[in-house]
Amino acid sequence: ILFFYTKDTSGILSPFYKAYLYKSKDGNQAPGSFGLVSPESGDTVDASAGVGFVWEASTDPDGDPVTYTVEIWDDNTDPGWSGVTFYQREEGITNNFCVIGDEAGFVDSRSYLWRVTAIDEYGADTQSGVSGFVIDNQNPLLGWIAGLVYDTDTYQPILDAQVSASGLDIAMSG
């Protein structure tokens, strides 16, 4: 793993970057093929607590350790994207699963594609197929209505009042 930063001609430093560097080895074989498990193609996913990705483990024929890189990008066949691009990449994953949270900036009601690459310590790699999913955050809390229902003559609160708004019954308790 390499950590580095850059400095421009005025002396301003960039943030630190992390990169993976591999040195190839003669006769090294790429990790074995594997498939994506979840989300499955066409699944609807609630991303409000992050999106969990699971894939089959890949084994290396040489017995080398394997790490994974997950890539997620916008599905350009989804008209909701209309020219906007999205790309998220997570590298160096040692398990066959990961959760990608708010840092990715998933957008509700949009389609995404994803794939995983298995990489051995010498840089030989094998890519999975591509799968797609749709974000549909369930919006578990639509909103709060706060208020006080009171008698207009006495200005005293009316306990356990019932309020109706657009056909929804709302119980007020005091």
FIKOLZA-1660 file (N, C-alpha, C; in steps of 0.1 Angstrom, whole numbers, plus 5000, padded with zeros to 4 digits):
% residues 174
   i   px   py   pz ch aa at
   1 5009 4988 5000  A  I  N
   1 5000 5000 5000  A  I CA
   1 5009 5012 5000  A  I  C
   2 5006 5022 4992  A  L  N
   2 5013 5034 4991  A  L CA
   2 5004 5046 4996  A  L  C
   3 5010 5054 5004  A  F  N
   3 5003 5066 5009  A  F CA
   3 5011 5078 5003  A  F  C
   4 5004 5088 4997  A  F  N
   4 5011 5099 4992  A  F CA
   4 5002 5111 4991  A  F  C
   5 5009 5123 4989  A  Y  N
   5 5002 5135 4987  A  Y CA
   5 5009 5143 4976  A  Y  C
   6 5003 5153 4971  A  T  N
   6 5010 5161 4961  A  T CA
   6 5010 5176 4966  A  T  C
   7 5019 5183 4960  A  K  N
   7 5020 5197 4963  A  K CA
   7 5021 5205 4950  A  K  C
   8 5013 5216 4950  A  D  N
   8 5013 5224 4937  A  D CA
   8 5024 5234 4938  A  D  C
   9 5026 5242 4928  A  T  N
   9 5037 5252 4927  A  T CA
   9 5036 5263 4938  A  T  C
  10 5024 5265 4944  A  S  N
  10 5022 5275 4954  A  S CA
  10 5024 5269 4968  A  S  C
  11 5027 5256 4969  A  G  N
  11 5030 5250 4981  A  G CA
  11 5018 5244 4988  A  G  C
  12 5006 5244 4982  A  I  N
  12 4994 5238 4988  A  I CA
  12 4995 5223 4986  A  I  C
  13 4992 5216 4998  A  L  N
  13 4993 5202 4998  A  L CA
  13 4979 5196 4995  A  L  C
  14 4978 5185 4988  A  S  N
  14 4966 5178 4986  A  S CA
  14 4963 5169 4998  A  S  C
  15 4951 5163 5000  A  P  N
  15 4949 5153 5010  A  P CA
  15 4958 5141 5007  A  P  C
  16 4959 5132 5017  A  F  N
  16 4967 5120 5015  A  F CA
  16 4959 5111 5006  A  F  C
  17 4965 5104 4997  A  Y  N
  17 4959 5094 4989  A  Y CA
  17 4965 5080 4993  A  Y  C
  18 4957 5070 4990  A  K  N
  18 4961 5056 4992  A  K CA
  18 4960 5048 4979  A  K  C
  19 4970 5041 4976  A  A  N
  19 4970 5033 4963  A  A CA
  19 4976 5019 4966  A  A  C
  20 4972 5010 4958  A  Y  N
  20 4977 4996 4959  A  Y CA
  20 4987 4994 4948  A  Y  C
  21 4999 4988 4952  A  L  N
  21 5010 4986 4942  A  L CA
  21 5013 4971 4943  A  L  C
  22 5013 4965 4931  A  Y  N
  22 5016 4950 4930  A  Y CA
  22 5028 4948 4921  A  Y  C
  23 5036 4938 4925  A  K  N
  23 5048 4934 4917  A  K CA
  23 5045 4920 4912  A  K  C
  24 5044 4919 4898  A  S  N
  24 5040 4906 4892  A  S CA
  24 5051 4896 4895  A  S  C
  25 5046 4883 4894  A  K  N
  25 5055 4872 4896  A  K CA
  25 5053 4862 4884  A  K  C
  26 5064 4858 4878  A  D  N
  26 5063 4848 4867  A  D CA
  26 5056 4836 4871  A  D  C
  27 5047 4831 4863  A  G  N
  27 5040 4819 4865  A  G CA
  27 5028 4820 4875  A  G  C
  28 5026 4832 4880  A  N  N
  28 5015 4834 4889  A  N CA
  28 5001 4833 4882  A  N  C
  29 4992 4826 4888  A  Q  N
  29 4979 4825 4882  A  Q CA
  29 4969 4834 4889  A  Q  C
  30 4959 4838 4882  A  A  N
  30 4948 4847 4887  A  A CA
  30 4939 4839 4896  A  A  C
  31 4933 4846 4906  A  P  N
  31 4923 4840 4914  A  P CA
  31 4912 4834 4906  A  P  C
  32 4905 4824 4912  A  G  N
  32 4894 4816 4905  A  G CA
  32 4882 4825 4903  A  G  C
  33 4873 4821 4894  A  S  N
  33 4861 4828 4892  A  S CA
  33 4852 4827 4904  A  S  C
  34 4842 4836 4904  A  F  N
  34 4833 4837 4915  A  F CA
  34 4821 4845 4911  A  F  C
  35 4810 4845 4918  A  G  N
  35 4798 4852 4914  A  G CA
  35 4794 4862 4925  A  G  C
  36 4785 4871 4921  A  L  N
  36 4779 4880 4930  A  L CA
  36 4767 4874 4937  A  L  C
  37 4764 4877 4949  A  V  N
  37 4753 4871 4957  A  V CA
  37 4742 4881 4960  A  V  C
  38 4746 4892 4966  A  S  N
  38 4736 4902 4970  A  S CA
  38 4742 4916 4970  A  S  C
  39 4735 4926 4965  A  P  N
  39 4721 4925 4959  A  P CA
  39 4721 4918 4946  A  P  C
  40 4710 4911 4943  A  E  N
  40 4709 4904 4931  A  E CA
  40 4704 4914 4920  A  E  C
  41 4706 4910 4908  A  S  N
  41 4702 4918 4897  A  S CA
  41 4687 4922 4898  A  S  C
  42 4684 4935 4898  A  G  N
  42 4670 4940 4899  A  G CA
  42 4665 4942 4913  A  G  C
  43 4673 4938 4923  A  D  N
  43 4668 4940 4937  A  D CA
  43 4666 4955 4940  A  D  C
  44 4656 4957 4949  A  T  N
  44 4654 4970 4954  A  T CA
  44 4660 4971 4968  A  T  C
  45 4668 4981 4971  A  V  N
  45 4677 4982 4983  A  V CA
  45 4674 4995 4990  A  V  C
  46 4672 4994 5003  A  D  N
  46 4671 5005 5012  A  D CA
  46 4685 5009 5016  A  D  C
  47 4690 5021 5012  A  A  N
  47 4703 5025 5015  A  A CA
  47 4704 5034 5027  A  A  C
  48 4693 5036 5035  A  S  N
  48 4694 5046 5046  A  S CA
  48 4704 5042 5057  A  S  C
  49 4708 5029 5058  A  A  N
  49 4718 5025 5067  A  A CA
  49 4730 5019 5060  A  A  C
  50 4732 5022 5047  A  G  N
  50 4742 5017 5039  A  G CA
  50 4737 5005 5031  A  G  C
  51 4745 5001 5021  A  V  N
  51 4742 4990 5013  A  V CA
  51 4752 4979 5015  A  V  C
  52 4746 4967 5018  A  G  N
  52 4755 4955 5020  A  G CA
  52 4757 4948 5007  A  G  C
  53 4770 4944 5004  A  F  N
  53 4773 4937 4992  A  F CA
  53 4779 4923 4996  A  F  C
  54 4775 4913 4990  A  V  N
  54 4780 4899 4993  A  V CA
  54 4784 4892 4980  A  V  C
  55 4795 4885 4979  A  W  N
  55 4799 4878 4967  A  W CA
  55 4805 4865 4972  A  W  C
  56 4806 4855 4963  A  E  N
  56 4813 4843 4966  A  E CA
  56 4828 4845 4968  A  E  C
  57 4834 4837 4977  A  A  N
  57 4848 4839 4979  A  A CA
  57 4856 4833 4967  A  A  C
  58 4866 4839 4963  A  S  N
  58 4875 4834 4953  A  S CA
  58 4887 4828 4959  A  S  C
  59 4891 4817 4953  A  T  N
  59 4904 4810 4958  A  T CA
  59 4914 4811 4948  A  T  C
  60 4927 4813 4952  A  D  N
  60 4938 4815 4943  A  D CA
  60 4945 4801 4941  A  D  C
  61 4947 4797 4929  A  P  N
  61 4953 4784 4926  A  P CA
  61 4967 4783 4931  A  P  C
  62 4974 4794 4933  A  D  N
  62 4987 4793 4939  A  D CA
  62 4987 4794 4954  A  D  C
  63 4975 4796 4960  A  G  N
  63 4975 4797 4975  A  G CA
  63 4978 4811 4980  A  G  C
  64 4978 4821 4971  A  D  N
  64 4981 4835 4975  A  D CA
  64 4969 4841 4982  A  D  C
  65 4971 4850 4991  A  P  N
  65 4960 4857 4997  A  P CA
  65 4953 4865 4986  A  P  C
  66 4940 4867 4988  A  V  N
  66 4931 4874 4979  A  V CA
  66 4925 4886 4986  A  V  C
  67 4925 4897 4979  A  T  N
  67 4917 4909 4984  A  T CA
  67 4907 4912 4973  A  T  C
  68 4897 4921 4976  A  Y  N
  68 4887 4924 4967  A  Y CA
  68 4885 4939 4965  A  Y  C
  69 4881 4943 4953  A  T  N
  69 4878 4957 4950  A  T CA
  69 4863 4957 4946  A  T  C
  70 4855 4965 4952  A  V  N
  70 4841 4967 4948  A  V CA
  70 4840 4980 4941  A  V  C
  71 4833 4979 4929  A  E  N
  71 4830 4991 4921  A  E CA
  71 4815 4993 4919  A  E  C
  72 4810 5005 4921  A  I  N
  72 4796 5008 4919  A  I CA
  72 4795 5020 4910  A  I  C
  73 4787 5020 4900  A  W  N
  73 4785 5032 4892  A  W CA
  73 4771 5033 4888  A  W  C
  74 4767 5045 4882  A  D  N
  74 4754 5047 4878  A  D CA
  74 4750 5039 4866  A  D  C
  75 4738 5035 4865  A  D  N
  75 4732 5027 4854  A  D CA
  75 4728 5037 4844  A  D  C
  76 4735 5039 4833  A  N  N
  76 4732 5050 4823  A  N CA
  76 4720 5047 4815  A  N  C
  77 4713 5035 4817  A  T  N
  77 4700 5033 4811  A  T CA
  77 4689 5039 4819  A  T  C
  78 4692 5043 4831  A  D  N
  78 4682 5049 4840  A  D CA
  78 4680 5063 4837  A  D  C
  79 4668 5067 4832  A  P  N
  79 4667 5081 4828  A  P CA
  79 4668 5091 4839  A  P  C
  80 4667 5086 4852  A  G  N
  80 4668 5095 4863  A  G CA
  80 4682 5101 4865  A  G  C
  81 4692 5095 4859  A  W  N
  81 4705 5100 4860  A  W CA
  81 4708 5112 4851  A  W  C
  82 4702 5112 4839  A  S  N
  82 4702 5123 4829  A  S CA
  82 4715 5130 4829  A  S  C
  83 4726 5123 4826  A  G  N
  83 4739 5129 4824  A  G CA
  83 4748 5130 4837  A  G  C
  84 4742 5128 4848  A  V  N
  84 4750 5128 4861  A  V CA
  84 4757 5115 4862  A  V  C
  85 4770 5116 4867  A  T  N
  85 4778 5103 4868  A  T CA
  85 4780 5101 4883  A  T  C
  86 4781 5088 4886  A  F  N
  86 4783 5083 4900  A  F CA
  86 4793 5072 4899  A  F  C
  87 4803 5072 4908  A  Y  N
  87 4813 5061 4908  A  Y CA
  87 4818 5060 4922  A  Y  C
  88 4818 5048 4928  A  Q  N
  88 4823 5045 4941  A  Q CA
  88 4832 5033 4940  A  Q  C
  89 4844 5033 4947  A  R  N
  89 4853 5022 4946  A  R CA
  89 4859 5020 4960  A  R  C
  90 4858 5007 4965  A  E  N
  90 4864 5003 4978  A  E CA
  90 4874 4992 4975  A  E  C
  91 4887 4994 4979  A  E  N
  91 4897 4985 4976  A  E CA
  91 4902 4978 4989  A  E  C
  92 4910 4967 4988  A  G  N
  92 4917 4961 4999  A  G CA
  92 4908 4954 5008  A  G  C
  93 4896 4949 5004  A  I  N
  93 4887 4942 5012  A  I CA
  93 4891 4928 5014  A  I  C
  94 4892 4923 5026  A  T  N
  94 4898 4910 5029  A  T CA
  94 4887 4899 5030  A  T  C
  95 4874 4903 5031  A  N  N
  95 4863 4894 5033  A  N CA
  95 4855 4894 5020  A  N  C
  96 4845 4885 5018  A  N  N
  96 4837 4885 5006  A  N CA
  96 4824 4892 5009  A  N  C
  97 4825 4903 5016  A  F  N
  97 4813 4912 5019  A  F CA
  97 4818 4925 5023  A  F  C
  98 4810 4936 5021  A  C  N
  98 4813 4949 5027  A  C CA
  98 4800 4957 5027  A  C  C
  99 4800 4967 5035  A  V  N
  99 4789 4977 5036  A  V CA
  99 4794 4990 5032  A  V  C
 100 4787 4996 5022  A  I  N
 100 4791 5010 5018  A  I CA
 100 4780 5019 5022  A  I  C
 101 4784 5029 5030  A  G  N
 101 4774 5038 5037  A  G CA
 101 4772 5051 5030  A  G  C
 102 4769 5061 5039  A  D  N
 102 4766 5074 5034  A  D CA
 102 4777 5081 5026  A  D  C
 103 4789 5077 5028  A  E  N
 103 4800 5083 5020  A  E CA
 103 4798 5082 5005  A  E  C
 104 4791 5071 5001  A  A  N
 104 4789 5069 4987  A  A CA
 104 4779 5079 4981  A  A  C
 105 4770 5084 4989  A  G  N
 105 4760 5094 4984  A  G CA
 105 4750 5087 4974  A  G  C
 106 4745 5075 4978  A  F  N
 106 4734 5069 4970  A  F CA
 106 4722 5078 4969  A  F  C
 107 4716 5078 4957  A  V  N
 107 4704 5087 4955  A  V CA
 107 4692 5078 4954  A  V  C
 108 4682 5082 4961  A  D  N
 108 4669 5074 4961  A  D CA
 108 4663 5074 4947  A  D  C
 109 4657 5062 4944  A  S  N
 109 4650 5060 4932  A  S CA
 109 4659 5060 4920  A  S  C
 110 4672 5056 4921  A  R  N
 110 4681 5055 4910  A  R CA
 110 4687 5041 4909  A  R  C
 111 4691 5037 4897  A  S  N
 111 4696 5024 4894  A  S CA
 111 4711 5025 4894  A  S  C
 112 4717 5014 4900  A  Y  N
 112 4732 5013 4900  A  Y CA
 112 4737 5000 4895  A  Y  C
 113 4749 4999 4891  A  L  N
 113 4755 4986 4886  A  L CA
 113 4767 4984 4896  A  L  C
 114 4771 4971 4898  A  W  N
 114 4782 4968 4906  A  W CA
 114 4789 4956 4902  A  W  C
 115 4802 4955 4905  A  R  N
 115 4810 4943 4903  A  R CA
 115 4822 4943 4913  A  R  C
 116 4828 4931 4913  A  V  N
 116 4839 4929 4923  A  V CA
 116 4851 4923 4915  A  V  C
 117 4863 4927 4919  A  T  N
 117 4875 4922 4913  A  T CA
 117 4883 4915 4924  A  T  C
 118 4886 4902 4922  A  A  N
 118 4895 4895 4932  A  A CA
 118 4909 4897 4927  A  A  C
 119 4918 4901 4936  A  I  N
 119 4932 4904 4933  A  I CA
 119 4941 4896 4942  A  I  C
 120 4951 4889 4937  A  D  N
 120 4961 4883 4946  A  D CA
 120 4973 4892 4949  A  D  C
 121 4982 4888 4957  A  E  N
 121 4992 4897 4962  A  E CA
 121 5002 4901 4951  A  E  C
 122 5001 4895 4939  A  Y  N
 122 5010 4898 4928  A  Y CA
 122 5003 4906 4917  A  Y  C
 123 4991 4910 4920  A  G  N
 123 4983 4918 4910  A  G CA
 123 4975 4911 4900  A  G  C
 124 4975 4897 4900  A  A  N
 124 4967 4890 4890  A  A CA
 124 4953 4891 4895  A  A  C
 125 4943 4893 4886  A  D  N
 125 4930 4896 4890  A  D CA
 125 4919 4889 4881  A  D  C
 126 4908 4887 4887  A  T  N
 126 4896 4881 4881  A  T CA
 126 4884 4889 4884  A  T  C
 127 4876 4893 4874  A  Q  N
 127 4864 4901 4877  A  Q CA
 127 4852 4893 4877  A  Q  C
 128 4843 4896 4885  A  S  N
 128 4830 4890 4886  A  S CA
 128 4822 4895 4874  A  S  C
 129 4809 4891 4872  A  G  N
 129 4800 4897 4863  A  G CA
 129 4795 4910 4869  A  G  C
 130 4786 4916 4862  A  V  N
 130 4780 4929 4866  A  V CA
 130 4766 4926 4870  A  V  C
 131 4761 4932 4881  A  S  N
 131 4747 4931 4886  A  S CA
 131 4742 4945 4888  A  S  C
 132 4729 4947 4889  A  G  N
 132 4723 4960 4891  A  G CA
 132 4713 4959 4902  A  G  C
 133 4711 4971 4908  A  F  N
 133 4701 4973 4919  A  F CA
 133 4695 4987 4919  A  F  C
 134 4684 4989 4925  A  V  N
 134 4677 5001 4926  A  V CA
 134 4676 5006 4941  A  V  C
 135 4679 5018 4943  A  I  N
 135 4678 5024 4957  A  I CA
 135 4663 5028 4959  A  I  C
 136 4657 5023 4970  A  D  N
 136 4644 5027 4974  A  D CA
 136 4644 5029 4989  A  D  C
 137 4648 5040 4994  A  N  N
 137 4648 5043 5008  A  N CA
 137 4633 5043 5013  A  N  C
 138 4630 5035 5022  A  Q  N
 138 4616 5033 5027  A  Q CA
 138 4611 5045 5034  A  Q  C
 139 4619 5055 5037  A  N  N
 139 4614 5067 5044  A  N CA
 139 4606 5063 5056  A  N  C
 140 4612 5056 5066  A  P  N
 140 4605 5051 5077  A  P CA
 140 4598 5062 5085  A  P  C
 141 4603 5074 5085  A  L  N
 141 4598 5085 5093  A  L CA
 141 4594 5096 5083  A  L  C
 142 4582 5098 5079  A  L  N
 142 4578 5108 5069  A  L CA
 142 4579 5122 5075  A  L  C
 143 4577 5124 5088  A  G  N
 143 4578 5137 5094  A  G CA
 143 4571 5137 5107  A  G  C
 144 4573 5148 5114  A  W  N
 144 4566 5150 5127  A  W CA
 144 4557 5162 5125  A  W  C
 145 4545 5161 5132  A  I  N
 145 4536 5172 5133  A  I CA
 145 4536 5175 5148  A  I  C
 146 4539 5187 5152  A  A  N
 146 4539 5191 5166  A  A CA
 146 4529 5202 5167  A  A  C
 147 4521 5202 5177  A  G  N
 147 4511 5213 5179  A  G CA
 147 4503 5210 5192  A  G  C
 148 4495 5219 5194  A  L  N
 148 4486 5219 5206  A  L CA
 148 4472 5221 5202  A  L  C
 149 4463 5212 5205  A  V  N
 149 4449 5214 5202  A  V CA
 149 4442 5219 5215  A  V  C
 150 4436 5231 5214  A  Y  N
 150 4430 5237 5226  A  Y CA
 150 4416 5243 5223  A  Y  C
 151 4409 5245 5233  A  D  N
 151 4395 5250 5233  A  D CA
 151 4397 5265 5231  A  D  C
 152 4390 5271 5220  A  T  N
 152 4391 5285 5217  A  T CA
 152 4384 5294 5227  A  T  C
 153 4375 5289 5235  A  D  N
 153 4368 5297 5246  A  D CA
 153 4377 5298 5258  A  D  C
 154 4382 5286 5263  A  T  N
 154 4389 5285 5276  A  T CA
 154 4404 5285 5274  A  T  C
 155 4409 5283 5262  A  Y  N
 155 4423 5282 5259  A  Y CA
 155 4430 5270 5267  A  Y  C
 156 4422 5261 5271  A  Q  N
 156 4427 5249 5278  A  Q CA
 156 4430 5238 5267  A  Q  C
 157 4440 5230 5269  A  P  N
 157 4443 5219 5260  A  P CA
 157 4432 5209 5260  A  P  C
 158 4429 5203 5248  A  I  N
 158 4420 5192 5247  A  I CA
 158 4428 5180 5246  A  I  C
 159 4427 5172 5257  A  L  N
 159 4435 5160 5258  A  L CA
 159 4430 5149 5248  A  L  C
 160 4439 5141 5243  A  D  N
 160 4435 5130 5234  A  D CA
 160 4427 5134 5222  A  D  C
 161 4429 5146 5217  A  A  N
 161 4422 5151 5205  A  A CA
 161 4425 5142 5193  A  A  C
 162 4416 5142 5183  A  Q  N
 162 4419 5135 5170  A  Q CA
 162 4419 5146 5160  A  Q  C
 163 4429 5145 5151  A  V  N
 163 4431 5155 5140  A  V CA
 163 4431 5147 5128  A  V  C
 164 4425 5152 5117  A  S  N
 164 4425 5146 5104  A  S CA
 164 4431 5155 5094  A  S  C
 165 4441 5151 5087  A  A  N
 165 4447 5159 5076  A  A CA
 165 4449 5150 5064  A  A  C
 166 4442 5154 5053  A  S  N
 166 4442 5147 5040  A  S CA
 166 4439 5133 5042  A  S  C
 167 4429 5130 5051  A  G  N
 167 4424 5117 5052  A  G CA
 167 4432 5108 5062  A  G  C
 168 4443 5114 5068  A  L  N
 168 4451 5106 5078  A  L CA
 168 4446 5110 5092  A  L  C
 169 4443 5101 5100  A  D  N
 169 4440 5104 5114  A  D CA
 169 4452 5104 5122  A  D  C
 170 4454 5115 5130  A  I  N
 170 4465 5117 5138  A  I CA
 170 4460 5118 5152  A  I  C
 171 4466 5110 5161  A  A  N
 171 4462 5110 5175  A  A CA
 171 4471 5120 5183  A  A  C
 172 4465 5129 5190  A  M  N
 172 4473 5139 5198  A  M CA
 172 4471 5135 5212  A  M  C
 173 4481 5134 5220  A  S  N
 173 4479 5131 5234  A  S CA
 173 4486 5142 5242  A  S  C
 174 4481 5144 5254  A  G  N
 174 4486 5155 5262  A  G CA
 174 4489 5150 5276  A  G  C
% end
